[in-house]
């Protein structure tokens, strides 16, 4: 036994030296740019503080109590959940459908892939501004179509019941191309022989899709759901130019709520509390997801 | 990562070397949000004139976009790289900056300049009996109207004296098939002008100061509740353009400039934004533009000469070089402010500048400011951002019938109480 131990022991010594050289810088950077700001935000969230000087009005957990009692925060939280639901229910199937159509080497497939992927390349702010125009009741094409069918000019972004739908449309438009690309990559990695074997055995197209494509694509689907959820939770820079969270705070996400009610109001303590809640939601989701759904990867 | 670290170390080394290199020269850094090109040209000329007379001093005007400036300022004030002079709207933000110890009161040189300011403007920069900054421009909120559309609807603007006259005029314009008022409800603050003016009419010019003392329920009191009720009287007539709760302020200005609405309650900067935001880029010609003050309400203490407006100025930060105040004294020389007035850049806060203003409408506003019995700073600035933004929120919510006037007043009061902790 003892003779066997020596060689791994040497290797461990080498690994230790490597770790001593490469780990401290990473830990240092992670501490400075992630752990410290996080701890600071958690600390600030216990104060009534306007961001000037040093916080001294200690509130304990009152910022959190107020946050959970705030109707607008509840709306923002529910909006985040709805964006997740719609992303998974509309965006991902749409992305998968497009991927199935465009993964083949058919004529024009590459061009269409590019076209559907383009919105993803666009900055969120630019997408928000473009759709602000598209949904405008005076000049926008959406309202023009409604009027062509004899309707009144439609101001989607000014309507408490329609503004959120408008936001969902933009989110789906912008991100389905990204998920389509993930699926195309996944589809191209599936062994052709599986399909050939299934065909020889007389499997129908639907059977092939259900028993080969979906299981083979499962890792990619899990990944795309993960991106979708985290992206939905962090949605901000599209909301601000599109609706600013309005009308009547109906289209805020948690992050735009943090900006509108924390930063612009110089309530840094309160805003930090939102940040902490958002962090806890994201981390909880990420850990559970990794633990239970992505453990094979 | 190694590269990142080398980068970080070299940046740190550069930062350490920075102050040594700067010692040879005093730099007065001034941050501002103004975009008017003639105004910036004038400022740069003042800076270079000053530099010629004071070798070894450099004056640097640095522009930041409005929202970015507001978001960045708290951090800038706390850094060692703090600008010497900052742009200010006065009010609650300024008081918070003073309370945190970042602003230096004026010395004798600044106070000598302050004595030459229009009293209402000087008053806006006085906190606890001390002068903290020098105002340079005043703005006023009033109704701007389209003379052609008023004539078409058969309305005489000079006859609009009371709130009832105003409501009657709105009805008449609406009946003529014209949109009476355009407002940028999407940004909320344009709607707060209505709530603010109505509260000032209902409760008198010092309605805000009284509410701040907490008397009769503070902001949850009769004048503010009645202001909401009056605003709902107006909105019940559907006077605003369709989709107004989503319209941006500049879009609304453009609609007015395009002649699509008969009037707009706005600060005097509308004179330039109605042109730049219009489809043609020219807006309404001066001959079609008219102005009238916010109406009075029968049986209430508010006077027609009590004005809502803004007083923007410069604040000197703590540890700023002594030349900063000297430069401001230089900046406020009449010859420069006369030029600003003549070019129509702004209405100077310095006394005796009105006669240099060429534009007849600006002149009319300047006259009304000089004769104002009170100048209340925009509520959303005066009350500070944590309360001011609530005022803006409730103004739109009340106008759109999403909130009762009583609930609105109560929300403002509770935000005010929170801010007093």
Interface residues (C-beta under 8 A of the other chain):
Chain A: X25 X26 X29 X48 X50 X51 X52 X53 X57 X137 X138 X152 X153 X155 X157 X158 X159 X160 X163 X243 X244 X246 X247 X248 X249 X260 X263 X264 X265 X266 X267 X268
Chain B: X1 X2 X4 X5 X67 X70 X71 X74 X75 X77 X78 X93 X96 X97 X99 X100 X101 X102 X185 X186 X187 X188 X242 X243 X244 X245 X246 X247 X384 X385 X386 X389 X393 X396 X397 X400 X402 X418 X421
